[in-house]
Amino acid sequence: MLSGKDNSGFGWDEYRQMVVGKCAMWNSYISSHKAVGQFRHHSFSYCDQLTSIYAKDRAIGKDAQTAADIVE
């Protein structure tokens, strides 16, 4: 939501640790992404910690695998 195409109305509230945006933007996004509605008023307490763990560089070489590749 924060970095996707045509989602410039969303932002991150560092204090509340949640995605923020105007009501019209939320309503529009939720109308095409129903499952996201549950996160409209939800804070993500550990977002900073999880980002530091999972937002690191990924392998992209010829032998790189995704989680789906590994499961197969």
All heavy atoms as TSV, in Angstrom:
chain	resi	resn	atom	element	x	y	z
A	1	MET	N	N	0.806	-1.198	0.000
A	1	MET	CA	C	0.000	0.000	0.000
A	1	MET	C	C	0.846	1.257	0.000
A	1	MET	O	O	0.490	2.231	-0.626
A	1	MET	CB	C	-0.895	0.033	1.239
A	1	MET	CG	C	-2.051	-0.912	1.207
A	1	MET	SD	S	-3.007	-0.838	2.728
A	1	MET	CE	C	-3.664	0.798	2.624
A	2	LEU	N	N	1.925	1.213	0.728
A	2	LEU	CA	C	2.727	2.424	0.867
A	2	LEU	C	C	3.586	2.700	-0.355
A	2	LEU	O	O	3.946	3.837	-0.616
A	2	LEU	CB	C	3.610	2.335	2.114
A	2	LEU	CG	C	2.848	2.301	3.431
A	2	LEU	CD1	C	3.808	2.080	4.586
A	2	LEU	CD2	C	2.051	3.572	3.632
A	3	SER	N	N	3.923	1.680	-1.107
A	3	SER	CA	C	4.811	1.909	-2.241
A	3	SER	C	C	4.221	1.437	-3.562
A	3	SER	O	O	4.879	1.491	-4.573
A	3	SER	CB	C	6.140	1.192	-2.006
A	3	SER	OG	O	5.915	-0.205	-1.882
A	4	GLY	N	N	2.986	0.989	-3.570
A	4	GLY	CA	C	2.369	0.500	-4.795
A	4	GLY	C	C	1.986	1.612	-5.755
A	4	GLY	O	O	1.962	2.790	-5.405
A	5	LYS	N	N	1.651	1.219	-6.962
A	5	LYS	CA	C	1.246	2.174	-7.995
A	5	LYS	C	C	-0.096	2.805	-7.623
A	5	LYS	O	O	-1.002	2.129	-7.170
A	5	LYS	CB	C	1.131	1.436	-9.334
A	5	LYS	CG	C	0.804	2.330	-10.486
A	5	LYS	CD	C	0.698	1.546	-11.765
A	5	LYS	CE	C	0.315	2.489	-12.886
A	5	LYS	NZ	N	0.026	1.791	-14.113
A	6	ASP	N	N	-0.215	4.097	-7.831
A	6	ASP	CA	C	-1.451	4.860	-7.585
A	6	ASP	C	C	-1.898	4.837	-6.122
A	6	ASP	O	O	-3.084	4.904	-5.831
A	6	ASP	CB	C	-2.590	4.349	-8.474
A	6	ASP	CG	C	-2.273	4.493	-9.952
A	6	ASP	OD1	O	-1.612	5.485	-10.314
A	6	ASP	OD2	O	-2.679	3.616	-10.717
A	7	ASN	N	N	-0.982	4.727	-5.194
A	7	ASN	CA	C	-1.314	4.722	-3.773
A	7	ASN	C	C	-0.676	5.890	-3.042
A	7	ASN	O	O	-0.363	5.803	-1.866
A	7	ASN	CB	C	-0.872	3.410	-3.125
A	7	ASN	CG	C	-1.605	2.223	-3.690
A	7	ASN	OD1	O	-2.703	2.354	-4.208
A	7	ASN	ND2	N	-0.999	1.067	-3.621
A	8	SER	N	N	-0.497	7.000	-3.715
A	8	SER	CA	C	0.225	8.116	-3.124
A	8	SER	C	C	-0.527	8.783	-1.975
A	8	SER	O	O	0.038	9.588	-1.265
A	8	SER	CB	C	0.552	9.158	-4.195
A	8	SER	OG	O	-0.651	9.672	-4.741
A	9	GLY	N	N	-1.796	8.439	-1.767
A	9	GLY	CA	C	-2.551	9.044	-0.678
A	9	GLY	C	C	-2.304	8.410	0.673
A	9	GLY	O	O	-2.779	8.891	1.690
A	10	PHE	N	N	-1.557	7.332	0.703
A	10	PHE	CA	C	-1.267	6.649	1.957
A	10	PHE	C	C	0.074	7.088	2.521
A	10	PHE	O	O	0.977	7.462	1.789
A	10	PHE	CB	C	-1.257	5.130	1.767
A	10	PHE	CG	C	-2.603	4.558	1.475
A	10	PHE	CD1	C	-2.915	4.112	0.209
A	10	PHE	CD2	C	-3.565	4.464	2.463
A	10	PHE	CE1	C	-4.163	3.580	-0.070
A	10	PHE	CE2	C	-4.822	3.939	2.196
A	10	PHE	CZ	C	-5.120	3.502	0.921
A	11	GLY	N	N	0.182	6.999	3.832
A	11	GLY	CA	C	1.433	7.329	4.495
A	11	GLY	C	C	1.595	6.458	5.729
A	11	GLY	O	O	0.762	5.606	6.025
A	12	TRP	N	N	2.660	6.702	6.461
A	12	TRP	CA	C	2.962	5.934	7.657
A	12	TRP	C	C	3.015	6.872	8.845
A	12	TRP	O	O	3.734	7.867	8.822
A	12	TRP	CB	C	4.292	5.206	7.508
A	12	TRP	CG	C	4.670	4.403	8.704
A	12	TRP	CD1	C	5.655	4.701	9.606
A	12	TRP	CD2	C	4.095	3.178	9.144
A	12	TRP	NE1	N	5.712	3.735	10.575
A	12	TRP	CE2	C	4.756	2.781	10.315
A	12	TRP	CE3	C	3.065	2.377	8.662
A	12	TRP	CZ2	C	4.442	1.619	11.008
A	12	TRP	CZ3	C	2.752	1.222	9.349
A	12	TRP	CH2	C	3.443	0.847	10.505
A	13	ASP	N	N	2.250	6.576	9.886
A	13	ASP	CA	C	2.264	7.359	11.118
A	13	ASP	C	C	3.228	6.670	12.077
A	13	ASP	O	O	2.932	5.608	12.620
A	13	ASP	CB	C	0.862	7.418	11.722
A	13	ASP	CG	C	0.802	8.296	12.966
A	13	ASP	OD1	O	1.744	8.262	13.783
A	13	ASP	OD2	O	-0.211	8.993	13.134
A	14	GLU	N	N	4.385	7.256	12.238
A	14	GLU	CA	C	5.444	6.655	13.065
A	14	GLU	C	C	5.011	6.514	14.522
A	14	GLU	O	O	5.322	5.509	15.171
A	14	GLU	CB	C	6.711	7.516	12.975
A	14	GLU	CG	C	7.926	6.896	13.610
A	14	GLU	CD	C	8.416	5.655	12.872
A	14	GLU	OE1	O	8.340	5.614	11.635
A	14	GLU	OE2	O	8.887	4.718	13.550
A	15	TYR	N	N	4.303	7.491	15.042
A	15	TYR	CA	C	3.880	7.456	16.444
A	15	TYR	C	C	2.870	6.341	16.704
A	15	TYR	O	O	3.002	5.577	17.649
A	15	TYR	CB	C	3.295	8.815	16.849
A	15	TYR	CG	C	2.799	8.849	18.272
A	15	TYR	CD1	C	3.698	8.890	19.338
A	15	TYR	CD2	C	1.446	8.811	18.553
A	15	TYR	CE1	C	3.247	8.900	20.643
A	15	TYR	CE2	C	0.988	8.823	19.856
A	15	TYR	CZ	C	1.894	8.865	20.902
A	15	TYR	OH	O	1.436	8.872	22.191
A	16	ARG	N	N	1.861	6.259	15.843
A	16	ARG	CA	C	0.822	5.240	16.027
A	16	ARG	C	C	1.171	3.905	15.376
A	16	ARG	O	O	0.462	2.930	15.547
A	16	ARG	CB	C	-0.511	5.738	15.488
A	16	ARG	CG	C	-1.030	6.944	16.260
A	16	ARG	CD	C	-2.398	7.371	15.798
A	16	ARG	NE	N	-2.358	7.804	14.400
A	16	ARG	CZ	C	-3.435	8.025	13.657
A	16	ARG	NH1	N	-4.630	7.851	14.157
A	16	ARG	NH2	N	-3.309	8.440	12.421
A	17	GLN	N	N	2.257	3.875	14.594
A	17	GLN	CA	C	2.704	2.662	13.909
A	17	GLN	C	C	1.590	2.071	13.047
A	17	GLN	O	O	1.245	0.890	13.139
A	17	GLN	CB	C	3.202	1.619	14.910
A	17	GLN	CG	C	4.438	2.033	15.694
A	17	GLN	CD	C	5.680	1.987	14.827
A	17	GLN	OE1	O	6.107	0.926	14.409
A	17	GLN	NE2	N	6.253	3.143	14.559
A	18	MET	N	N	1.020	2.919	12.175
A	18	MET	CA	C	-0.058	2.446	11.317
A	18	MET	C	C	-0.090	3.194	9.993
A	18	MET	O	O	0.439	4.300	9.876
A	18	MET	CB	C	-1.411	2.555	12.022
A	18	MET	CG	C	-1.843	3.955	12.353
A	18	MET	SD	S	-3.291	4.077	13.451
A	18	MET	CE	C	-4.506	3.128	12.630
A	19	VAL	N	N	-0.707	2.551	8.996
A	19	VAL	CA	C	-0.906	3.167	7.691
A	19	VAL	C	C	-2.019	4.188	7.832
A	19	VAL	O	O	-3.049	3.912	8.454
A	19	VAL	CB	C	-1.278	2.107	6.634
A	19	VAL	CG1	C	-1.564	2.760	5.300
A	19	VAL	CG2	C	-0.174	1.061	6.513
A	20	VAL	N	N	-1.821	5.374	7.280
A	20	VAL	CA	C	-2.812	6.439	7.372
A	20	VAL	C	C	-3.141	6.964	5.974
A	20	VAL	O	O	-2.337	6.861	5.057
A	20	VAL	CB	C	-2.333	7.601	8.270
A	20	VAL	CG1	C	-2.206	7.155	9.719
A	20	VAL	CG2	C	-1.007	8.162	7.785
A	21	GLY	N	N	-4.332	7.503	5.862
A	21	GLY	CA	C	-4.769	8.089	4.600
A	21	GLY	C	C	-6.151	8.685	4.765
A	21	GLY	O	O	-6.850	8.406	5.737
A	22	LYS	N	N	-6.557	9.490	3.815
A	22	LYS	CA	C	-7.882	10.099	3.848
A	22	LYS	C	C	-8.944	9.016	3.648
A	22	LYS	O	O	-8.690	7.998	3.007
A	22	LYS	CB	C	-7.997	11.164	2.777
A	22	LYS	CG	C	-7.065	12.337	3.014
A	22	LYS	CD	C	-7.408	13.477	2.083
A	22	LYS	CE	C	-6.455	14.620	2.252
A	22	LYS	NZ	N	-6.660	15.435	3.406
A	23	CYS	N	N	-10.125	9.247	4.203
A	23	CYS	CA	C	-11.218	8.272	4.125
A	23	CYS	C	C	-11.519	7.855	2.690
A	23	CYS	O	O	-11.714	6.673	2.410
A	23	CYS	CB	C	-12.478	8.825	4.779
A	23	CYS	SG	S	-12.401	8.838	6.568
A	24	ALA	N	N	-11.559	8.820	1.782
A	24	ALA	CA	C	-11.871	8.508	0.385
A	24	ALA	C	C	-10.829	7.556	-0.213
A	24	ALA	O	O	-11.177	6.642	-0.977
A	24	ALA	CB	C	-11.953	9.794	-0.433
A	25	MET	N	N	-9.572	7.764	0.144
A	25	MET	CA	C	-8.511	6.896	-0.369
A	25	MET	C	C	-8.668	5.479	0.171
A	25	MET	O	O	-8.547	4.501	-0.561
A	25	MET	CB	C	-7.147	7.488	0.018
A	25	MET	CG	C	-5.999	6.814	-0.626
A	25	MET	SD	S	-5.993	7.180	-2.376
A	25	MET	CE	C	-4.489	6.418	-2.846
A	26	TRP	N	N	-8.914	5.370	1.477
A	26	TRP	CA	C	-9.134	4.059	2.093
A	26	TRP	C	C	-10.322	3.358	1.437
A	26	TRP	O	O	-10.236	2.179	1.080
A	26	TRP	CB	C	-9.386	4.198	3.594
A	26	TRP	CG	C	-8.161	4.123	4.428
A	26	TRP	CD1	C	-7.568	5.151	5.096
A	26	TRP	CD2	C	-7.366	2.974	4.708
A	26	TRP	NE1	N	-6.462	4.705	5.767
A	26	TRP	CE2	C	-6.317	3.366	5.541
A	26	TRP	CE3	C	-7.440	1.638	4.317
A	26	TRP	CZ2	C	-5.348	2.483	6.012
A	26	TRP	CZ3	C	-6.470	0.753	4.784
A	26	TRP	CH2	C	-5.440	1.186	5.617
A	27	ASN	N	N	-11.440	4.067	1.323
A	27	ASN	CA	C	-12.651	3.456	0.762
A	27	ASN	C	C	-12.419	2.954	-0.654
A	27	ASN	O	O	-12.856	1.858	-1.009
A	27	ASN	CB	C	-13.815	4.443	0.799
A	27	ASN	CG	C	-14.236	4.765	2.214
A	27	ASN	OD1	O	-13.971	4.013	3.148
A	27	ASN	ND2	N	-14.896	5.904	2.386
A	28	SER	N	N	-11.724	3.733	-1.443
A	28	SER	CA	C	-11.417	3.333	-2.813
A	28	SER	C	C	-10.526	2.091	-2.834
A	28	SER	O	O	-10.773	1.151	-3.590
A	28	SER	CB	C	-10.737	4.490	-3.541
A	28	SER	OG	O	-10.313	4.098	-4.815
A	29	TYR	N	N	-9.499	2.098	-1.998
A	29	TYR	CA	C	-8.564	0.964	-1.974
A	29	TYR	C	C	-9.253	-0.298	-1.478
A	29	TYR	O	O	-9.092	-1.378	-2.044
A	29	TYR	CB	C	-7.358	1.306	-1.097
A	29	TYR	CG	C	-6.212	0.335	-1.274
A	29	TYR	CD1	C	-5.343	0.464	-2.352
A	29	TYR	CD2	C	-6.002	-0.701	-0.375
A	29	TYR	CE1	C	-4.296	-0.426	-2.528
A	29	TYR	CE2	C	-4.955	-1.587	-0.542
A	29	TYR	CZ	C	-4.106	-1.441	-1.630
A	29	TYR	OH	O	-3.079	-2.324	-1.792
A	30	ILE	N	N	-10.059	-0.171	-0.426
A	30	ILE	CA	C	-10.749	-1.325	0.150
A	30	ILE	C	C	-11.780	-1.884	-0.826
A	30	ILE	O	O	-11.997	-3.100	-0.861
A	30	ILE	CB	C	-11.389	-0.961	1.504
A	30	ILE	CG1	C	-10.281	-0.717	2.536
A	30	ILE	CG2	C	-12.321	-2.052	1.984
A	30	ILE	CD1	C	-10.777	-0.123	3.845
A	31	SER	N	N	-12.382	-1.040	-1.644
A	31	SER	CA	C	-13.379	-1.535	-2.596
A	31	SER	C	C	-12.778	-2.511	-3.597
A	31	SER	O	O	-13.459	-3.407	-4.082
A	31	SER	CB	C	-14.056	-0.378	-3.327
A	31	SER	OG	O	-13.176	0.230	-4.235
A	32	SER	N	N	-11.492	-2.385	-3.881
A	32	SER	CA	C	-10.842	-3.315	-4.805
A	32	SER	C	C	-9.892	-4.293	-4.114
A	32	SER	O	O	-9.355	-5.187	-4.760
A	32	SER	CB	C	-10.090	-2.540	-5.893
A	32	SER	OG	O	-9.110	-1.710	-5.332
A	33	HIS	N	N	-9.684	-4.131	-2.821
A	33	HIS	CA	C	-8.829	-5.026	-2.034
A	33	HIS	C	C	-9.536	-5.322	-0.708
A	33	HIS	O	O	-9.160	-4.792	0.338
A	33	HIS	CB	C	-7.468	-4.387	-1.755
A	33	HIS	CG	C	-6.702	-4.019	-2.983
A	33	HIS	ND1	N	-6.875	-2.811	-3.631
A	33	HIS	CD2	C	-5.769	-4.694	-3.693
A	33	HIS	CE1	C	-6.070	-2.762	-4.675
A	33	HIS	NE2	N	-5.391	-3.892	-4.739
A	34	LYS	N	N	-10.575	-6.125	-0.752
A	34	LYS	CA	C	-11.458	-6.346	0.403
A	34	LYS	C	C	-10.718	-6.761	1.674
A	34	LYS	O	O	-11.043	-6.308	2.761
A	34	LYS	CB	C	-12.516	-7.401	0.072
A	34	LYS	CG	C	-13.342	-7.082	-1.147
A	34	LYS	CD	C	-14.350	-6.025	-0.872
A	34	LYS	CE	C	-15.268	-5.882	-2.072
A	34	LYS	NZ	N	-15.557	-4.548	-2.441
A	35	ALA	N	N	-9.740	-7.616	1.563
A	35	ALA	CA	C	-9.044	-8.144	2.741
A	35	ALA	C	C	-8.274	-7.080	3.516
A	35	ALA	O	O	-7.957	-7.268	4.685
A	35	ALA	CB	C	-8.103	-9.271	2.329
A	36	VAL	N	N	-7.978	-5.961	2.883
A	36	VAL	CA	C	-7.187	-4.907	3.509
A	36	VAL	C	C	-7.994	-4.121	4.544
A	36	VAL	O	O	-7.442	-3.496	5.439
A	36	VAL	CB	C	-6.617	-3.954	2.430
A	36	VAL	CG1	C	-5.880	-2.787	3.046
A	36	VAL	CG2	C	-5.701	-4.720	1.502
A	37	GLY	N	N	-9.310	-4.173	4.455
A	37	GLY	CA	C	-10.167	-3.404	5.348
A	37	GLY	C	C	-9.873	-3.618	6.820
A	37	GLY	O	O	-9.966	-2.699	7.626
A	38	GLN	N	N	-9.465	-4.824	7.182
A	38	GLN	CA	C	-9.163	-5.125	8.587
A	38	GLN	C	C	-7.978	-4.344	9.126
A	38	GLN	O	O	-7.811	-4.209	10.333
A	38	GLN	CB	C	-8.921	-6.616	8.753
A	38	GLN	CG	C	-7.683	-7.111	8.008
A	38	GLN	CD	C	-7.480	-8.599	8.130
A	38	GLN	OE1	O	-7.712	-9.157	9.192
A	38	GLN	NE2	N	-7.068	-9.237	7.043
A	39	PHE	N	N	-7.154	-3.799	8.258
A	39	PHE	CA	C	-5.960	-3.082	8.690
A	39	PHE	C	C	-6.140	-1.569	8.747
A	39	PHE	O	O	-5.218	-0.842	9.091
A	39	PHE	CB	C	-4.779	-3.406	7.778
A	39	PHE	CG	C	-4.450	-4.874	7.763
A	39	PHE	CD1	C	-4.657	-5.628	6.622
A	39	PHE	CD2	C	-3.963	-5.493	8.894
A	39	PHE	CE1	C	-4.366	-6.973	6.612
A	39	PHE	CE2	C	-3.680	-6.842	8.898
A	39	PHE	CZ	C	-3.883	-7.588	7.753
A	40	ARG	N	N	-7.328	-1.089	8.433
A	40	ARG	CA	C	-7.556	0.356	8.369
A	40	ARG	C	C	-7.279	1.049	9.696
A	40	ARG	O	O	-6.740	2.151	9.718
A	40	ARG	CB	C	-8.987	0.629	7.924
A	40	ARG	CG	C	-9.256	2.090	7.714
A	40	ARG	CD	C	-10.611	2.295	7.107
A	40	ARG	NE	N	-10.820	3.703	6.794
A	40	ARG	CZ	C	-11.814	4.153	6.073
A	40	ARG	NH1	N	-12.698	3.313	5.591
A	40	ARG	NH2	N	-11.932	5.439	5.851
A	41	HIS	N	N	-7.638	0.436	10.800
A	41	HIS	CA	C	-7.427	1.042	12.121
A	41	HIS	C	C	-6.514	0.171	12.985
A	41	HIS	O	O	-6.593	0.202	14.206
A	41	HIS	CB	C	-8.774	1.246	12.825
A	41	HIS	CG	C	-9.707	2.105	12.039
A	41	HIS	ND1	N	-9.520	3.460	11.901
A	41	HIS	CD2	C	-10.813	1.806	11.328
A	41	HIS	CE1	C	-10.480	3.949	11.145
A	41	HIS	NE2	N	-11.284	2.964	10.785
A	42	HIS	N	N	-5.646	-0.576	12.354
A	42	HIS	CA	C	-4.778	-1.528	13.052
A	42	HIS	C	C	-3.349	-0.987	13.127
A	42	HIS	O	O	-2.797	-0.555	12.126
A	42	HIS	CB	C	-4.800	-2.856	12.286
A	42	HIS	CG	C	-3.997	-3.937	12.915
A	42	HIS	ND1	N	-4.471	-4.691	13.945
A	42	HIS	CD2	C	-2.754	-4.376	12.656
A	42	HIS	CE1	C	-3.544	-5.575	14.294
A	42	HIS	NE2	N	-2.495	-5.396	13.521
A	43	SER	N	N	-2.770	-1.024	14.306
A	43	SER	CA	C	-1.369	-0.602	14.417
A	43	SER	C	C	-0.474	-1.832	14.296
A	43	SER	O	O	-0.887	-2.957	14.578
A	43	SER	CB	C	-1.105	0.114	15.740
A	43	SER	OG	O	-1.236	-0.770	16.817
A	44	PHE	N	N	0.746	-1.598	13.851
A	44	PHE	CA	C	1.731	-2.660	13.655
A	44	PHE	C	C	2.902	-2.389	14.592
A	44	PHE	O	O	3.901	-1.784	14.212
A	44	PHE	CB	C	2.183	-2.690	12.192
A	44	PHE	CG	C	1.066	-2.975	11.248
A	44	PHE	CD1	C	0.314	-1.948	10.697
A	44	PHE	CD2	C	0.733	-4.277	10.930
A	44	PHE	CE1	C	-0.736	-2.204	9.838
A	44	PHE	CE2	C	-0.317	-4.554	10.069
A	44	PHE	CZ	C	-1.049	-3.513	9.530
A	45	SER	N	N	2.744	-2.853	15.822
A	45	SER	CA	C	3.689	-2.532	16.894
A	45	SER	C	C	5.133	-2.892	16.581
A	45	SER	O	O	6.044	-2.216	17.018
A	45	SER	CB	C	3.267	-3.239	18.181
A	45	SER	OG	O	1.957	-2.863	18.523
A	46	TYR	N	N	5.361	-3.951	15.863
A	46	TYR	CA	C	6.723	-4.422	15.618
A	46	TYR	C	C	7.189	-4.163	14.187
A	46	TYR	O	O	8.126	-4.806	13.716
A	46	TYR	CB	C	6.820	-5.909	15.936
A	46	TYR	CG	C	6.493	-6.193	17.382
A	46	TYR	CD1	C	5.258	-6.721	17.751
A	46	TYR	CD2	C	7.401	-5.896	18.387
A	46	TYR	CE1	C	4.954	-6.960	19.082
A	46	TYR	CE2	C	7.095	-6.126	19.715
A	46	TYR	CZ	C	5.872	-6.660	20.052
A	46	TYR	OH	O	5.575	-6.884	21.370
A	47	CYS	N	N	6.571	-3.213	13.523
A	47	CYS	CA	C	6.911	-2.955	12.124
A	47	CYS	C	C	8.384	-2.594	11.935
A	47	CYS	O	O	9.036	-3.110	11.029
A	47	CYS	CB	C	6.028	-1.849	11.568
A	47	CYS	SG	S	6.250	-1.602	9.800
A	48	ASP	N	N	8.928	-1.737	12.779
A	48	ASP	CA	C	10.339	-1.349	12.646
A	48	ASP	C	C	11.271	-2.543	12.798
A	48	ASP	O	O	12.209	-2.718	12.018
A	48	ASP	CB	C	10.710	-0.284	13.681
A	48	ASP	CG	C	10.056	1.046	13.405
A	48	ASP	OD1	O	9.687	1.308	12.241
A	48	ASP	OD2	O	9.910	1.824	14.354
A	49	GLN	N	N	11.006	-3.379	13.788
A	49	GLN	CA	C	11.846	-4.551	14.015
A	49	GLN	C	C	11.727	-5.549	12.860
A	49	GLN	O	O	12.726	-6.101	12.401
A	49	GLN	CB	C	11.492	-5.246	15.341
A	49	GLN	CG	C	11.819	-4.429	16.558
A	49	GLN	CD	C	10.673	-3.530	16.992
A	49	GLN	OE1	O	9.782	-3.188	16.228
A	49	GLN	NE2	N	10.698	-3.115	18.249
A	50	LEU	N	N	10.516	-5.788	12.390
A	50	LEU	CA	C	10.321	-6.726	11.287
A	50	LEU	C	C	10.935	-6.206	10.001
A	50	LEU	O	O	11.506	-6.977	9.228
A	50	LEU	CB	C	8.832	-7.004	11.092
A	50	LEU	CG	C	8.178	-7.795	12.221
A	50	LEU	CD1	C	6.670	-7.840	12.036
A	50	LEU	CD2	C	8.749	-9.193	12.312
A	51	THR	N	N	10.854	-4.900	9.799
A	51	THR	CA	C	11.473	-4.311	8.615
A	51	THR	C	C	12.984	-4.509	8.640
A	51	THR	O	O	13.590	-4.836	7.626
A	51	THR	CB	C	11.131	-2.810	8.512
A	51	THR	OG1	O	9.719	-2.684	8.400
A	51	THR	CG2	C	11.788	-2.172	7.311
A	52	SER	N	N	13.588	-4.340	9.803
A	52	SER	CA	C	15.045	-4.509	9.881
A	52	SER	C	C	15.446	-5.962	9.638
A	52	SER	O	O	16.539	-6.235	9.149
A	52	SER	CB	C	15.580	-4.010	11.220
A	52	SER	OG	O	15.149	-4.831	12.274
A	53	ILE	N	N	14.567	-6.889	9.919
A	53	ILE	CA	C	14.866	-8.310	9.684
A	53	ILE	C	C	14.609	-8.698	8.232
A	53	ILE	O	O	15.434	-9.331	7.586
A	53	ILE	CB	C	14.014	-9.203	10.607
A	53	ILE	CG1	C	14.418	-8.992	12.064
A	53	ILE	CG2	C	14.149	-10.677	10.214
A	53	ILE	CD1	C	13.471	-9.626	13.062
A	54	TYR	N	N	13.435	-8.311	7.712
A	54	TYR	CA	C	12.999	-8.829	6.415
A	54	TYR	C	C	13.223	-7.911	5.233
A	54	TYR	O	O	13.045	-8.330	4.089
A	54	TYR	CB	C	11.513	-9.195	6.487
A	54	TYR	CG	C	11.259	-10.352	7.408
A	54	TYR	CD1	C	10.645	-10.164	8.634
A	54	TYR	CD2	C	11.651	-11.631	7.060
A	54	TYR	CE1	C	10.416	-11.228	9.494
A	54	TYR	CE2	C	11.430	-12.696	7.902
A	54	TYR	CZ	C	10.813	-12.490	9.115
A	54	TYR	OH	O	10.596	-13.541	9.958
A	55	ALA	N	N	13.612	-6.681	5.435
A	55	ALA	CA	C	13.770	-5.754	4.313
A	55	ALA	C	C	15.211	-5.687	3.813
A	55	ALA	O	O	15.580	-4.752	3.132
A	55	ALA	CB	C	13.288	-4.365	4.709
A	56	LYS	N	N	15.981	-6.658	4.135
A	56	LYS	CA	C	17.377	-6.672	3.686
A	56	LYS	C	C	17.448	-7.044	2.204
A	56	LYS	O	O	16.488	-7.493	1.605
A	56	LYS	CB	C	18.172	-7.663	4.520
A	56	LYS	CG	C	18.228	-7.284	5.983
A	56	LYS	CD	C	19.099	-8.262	6.746
A	56	LYS	CE	C	19.083	-8.014	8.216
A	56	LYS	NZ	N	19.525	-6.747	8.667
A	57	ASP	N	N	18.611	-6.866	1.614
A	57	ASP	CA	C	18.808	-7.230	0.214
A	57	ASP	C	C	18.532	-8.711	0.015
A	57	ASP	O	O	18.770	-9.538	0.888
A	57	ASP	CB	C	20.248	-6.922	-0.206
A	57	ASP	CG	C	20.534	-5.438	-0.215
A	57	ASP	OD1	O	19.591	-4.648	-0.259
A	57	ASP	OD2	O	21.719	-5.092	-0.168
A	58	ARG	N	N	18.064	-9.028	-1.155
A	58	ARG	CA	C	17.749	-10.406	-1.515
A	58	ARG	C	C	18.695	-10.879	-2.611
A	58	ARG	O	O	19.169	-10.096	-3.419
A	58	ARG	CB	C	16.312	-10.516	-2.033
A	58	ARG	CG	C	15.271	-10.029	-1.058
A	58	ARG	CD	C	15.079	-11.066	0.053
A	58	ARG	NE	N	13.926	-10.752	0.863
A	58	ARG	CZ	C	13.977	-10.155	2.042
A	58	ARG	NH1	N	15.127	-9.791	2.532
A	58	ARG	NH2	N	12.888	-9.931	2.729
A	59	ALA	N	N	18.903	-12.176	-2.650
A	59	ALA	CA	C	19.720	-12.754	-3.711
A	59	ALA	C	C	18.982	-12.608	-5.039
A	59	ALA	O	O	17.773	-12.811	-5.110
A	59	ALA	CB	C	19.981	-14.223	-3.427
A	60	ILE	N	N	19.712	-12.256	-6.086
A	60	ILE	CA	C	19.083	-12.090	-7.399
A	60	ILE	C	C	19.866	-12.809	-8.494
A	60	ILE	O	O	19.526	-12.728	-9.660
A	60	ILE	CB	C	18.936	-10.598	-7.758
A	60	ILE	CG1	C	20.291	-9.900	-7.721
A	60	ILE	CG2	C	17.937	-9.916	-6.856
A	60	ILE	CD1	C	20.281	-8.497	-8.271
A	61	GLY	N	N	20.896	-13.526	-8.125
A	61	GLY	CA	C	21.728	-14.226	-9.098
A	61	GLY	C	C	21.004	-15.380	-9.766
A	61	GLY	O	O	19.846	-15.677	-9.478
A	62	LYS	N	N	21.696	-16.074	-10.650
A	62	LYS	CA	C	21.068	-17.135	-11.435
A	62	LYS	C	C	20.570	-18.288	-10.576
A	62	LYS	O	O	19.667	-19.006	-10.966
A	62	LYS	CB	C	22.026	-17.640	-12.515
A	62	LYS	CG	C	23.223	-18.409	-12.007
A	62	LYS	CD	C	24.081	-18.903	-13.171
A	62	LYS	CE	C	25.279	-19.657	-12.668
A	62	LYS	NZ	N	24.994	-21.023	-12.286
A	63	ASP	N	N	21.129	-18.486	-9.396
A	63	ASP	CA	C	20.708	-19.583	-8.524
A	63	ASP	C	C	19.805	-19.130	-7.380
A	63	ASP	O	O	19.496	-19.904	-6.485
A	63	ASP	CB	C	21.930	-20.297	-7.941
A	63	ASP	CG	C	22.741	-20.997	-9.025
A	63	ASP	OD1	O	22.122	-21.545	-9.959
A	63	ASP	OD2	O	23.983	-20.986	-8.940
A	64	ALA	N	N	19.352	-17.879	-7.407
A	64	ALA	CA	C	18.479	-17.366	-6.347
A	64	ALA	C	C	17.138	-18.084	-6.390
A	64	ALA	O	O	16.635	-18.440	-7.451
A	64	ALA	CB	C	18.273	-15.868	-6.528
A	65	GLN	N	N	16.558	-18.328	-5.207
A	65	GLN	CA	C	15.279	-19.019	-5.113
A	65	GLN	C	C	14.317	-18.226	-4.240
A	65	GLN	O	O	14.726	-17.583	-3.287
A	65	GLN	CB	C	15.447	-20.397	-4.486
A	65	GLN	CG	C	16.277	-21.353	-5.322
A	65	GLN	CD	C	16.401	-22.695	-4.635
A	65	GLN	OE1	O	16.493	-22.768	-3.414
A	65	GLN	NE2	N	16.404	-23.747	-5.421
A	66	THR	N	N	13.045	-18.324	-4.585
A	66	THR	CA	C	12.009	-17.739	-3.733
A	66	THR	C	C	11.562	-18.800	-2.745
A	66	THR	O	O	11.904	-19.982	-2.885
A	66	THR	CB	C	10.794	-17.284	-4.570
A	66	THR	OG1	O	10.179	-18.438	-5.145
A	66	THR	CG2	C	11.196	-16.298	-5.661
A	67	ALA	N	N	10.735	-18.421	-1.773
A	67	ALA	CA	C	10.209	-19.400	-0.818
A	67	ALA	C	C	9.414	-20.463	-1.560
A	67	ALA	O	O	9.490	-21.653	-1.219
A	67	ALA	CB	C	9.350	-18.696	0.208
A	68	ALA	N	N	8.660	-20.081	-2.589
A	68	ALA	CA	C	7.870	-21.056	-3.356
A	68	ALA	C	C	8.785	-22.057	-4.060
A	68	ALA	O	O	8.472	-23.253	-4.130
A	68	ALA	CB	C	7.004	-20.325	-4.378
A	69	ASP	N	N	9.944	-21.605	-4.562
A	69	ASP	CA	C	10.890	-22.516	-5.200
A	69	ASP	C	C	11.422	-23.546	-4.220
A	69	ASP	O	O	11.568	-24.719	-4.543
A	69	ASP	CB	C	12.087	-21.746	-5.786
A	69	ASP	CG	C	11.698	-20.801	-6.902
A	69	ASP	OD1	O	10.708	-21.079	-7.608
A	69	ASP	OD2	O	12.393	-19.782	-7.061
A	70	ILE	N	N	11.701	-23.110	-3.021
A	70	ILE	CA	C	12.279	-23.990	-2.001
A	70	ILE	C	C	11.278	-25.048	-1.572
A	70	ILE	O	O	11.631	-26.203	-1.381
A	70	ILE	CB	C	12.773	-23.165	-0.800
A	70	ILE	CG1	C	13.937	-22.271	-1.259
A	70	ILE	CG2	C	13.175	-24.054	0.355
A	70	ILE	CD1	C	14.334	-21.227	-0.255
A	71	VAL	N	N	10.002	-24.672	-1.441
A	71	VAL	CA	C	8.972	-25.615	-1.020
A	71	VAL	C	C	8.809	-26.728	-2.039
A	71	VAL	O	O	8.588	-27.877	-1.700
A	71	VAL	CB	C	7.625	-24.886	-0.784
A	71	VAL	CG1	C	6.487	-25.858	-0.584
A	71	VAL	CG2	C	7.746	-23.959	0.403
A	72	GLU	N	N	8.920	-26.391	-3.331
A	72	GLU	CA	C	8.808	-27.405	-4.382
A	72	GLU	C	C	9.937	-28.378	-4.255
A	72	GLU	O	O	9.932	-29.492	-4.374
A	72	GLU	CB	C	8.844	-26.756	-5.763
A	72	GLU	CG	C	7.623	-25.942	-6.049
A	72	GLU	CD	C	7.722	-25.246	-7.399
A	72	GLU	OE1	O	8.715	-25.431	-8.119
A	72	GLU	OE2	O	6.798	-24.498	-7.717
